[in-house]
């Protein structure tokens, strides 16, 4: 019996030791998993709600509440002009539609710059900045950059006409924004070079007056400005003589001969008599 008791005691101690070992391993694994989870949670970023479109939207498409859905977006990197709620996108008391100004891909955030105000269409009035006007300039293949202009581009405007009896070409404005080419105002549509007959620019009232006068007295030509070109434009003017390197003859001014005279009263009549000038 003693041998059996001793054997049972040894087995019990062994099992207890194994249980302690397994418990320590489980606790260590649990602590490691907890630490890893806490480390991952520390890496988590703050999220915010933002509205996106459910499907692709093209220029001119109508946007309604059924076309949008809210998703979580990294708060620190929210795009400027994003909408957080349907109430912000379609305010109370205003029309419940907007019009797409730039193509939107599915799940792309809706930005204020890519849609019109509530109820507005995609017409030019929605593209004009406050205080600006739309002015149309007639162009052809030579004056319109061979058809490579598109809405959103910036151009320098040159006037060519007659001034003081000679042909002159001068830049009358720089980096003017195009808002339409012919009847197209879509900045992101399929682009194919084609010769436009008219372009519409965004201009102040003062610029409109200058363009109108310039267009009626000569020819306007456009020069495309590079996308990232922010170099200030200098005043540019050239006439035919300067273009051909012709210098105008200098005409010397000939002084008129000096005339001296005296006046005398002869019988009540004033008589003027020329005399040599002494000084």
PEQUIVEN-V852796 format. One line per field, one symbol per residue. phi: phi as a letter, one per 40 degrees, with the letter a starting at -180 (. if undefined). burial: b if it has 9 or more other C-alpha atoms within 8 Angstrom, else e. A space follows every 50 residues. Layout:
BEGIN
phi->???
burial->???
END
This chain:
BEGIN
phi->.cccdcccccccccccccccccccccccccccccccccccccccbcbbca cbccacbbdgccbbcccbacbcbdccbcccgcbcbccccbdcgbdcbbbc cbdbcdgcdcbccbbccdgcccccccccccgbbbbbbcbbcccbffgcca dgcbbcbbbbacafgbcbbacbabfcccbabfbbbccbcccbcacccabb bcaccccdccccccccbabbbbbcccdbcbcccccbaabcccccgccccc ccccccccbbabbbbbggbcbbbcbccca
burial->eeeeeeeeeeeeeeeeeeeeeeeeeeeeeeeeeeeeeeeeeeeeeeebbb bbbbebbbbbeebbbebbbbeebbbeeeeeebbbbbeeebbeeeebbbbb bbbbbbeebbbbebbbebbbbbebebebeeebbbbebebbbebbbbbbbb bbbbbbbbbbbbeeeebbbbbeebebbbbbbbeebbeeeeeeeebbebbb bbbbeeebeeeeebbeebbbbbbbbeeeeeeeeeeeebbbbbeeeeeeee eeeeeeeeeebeeeeeeeeeeeeeeeeee
END
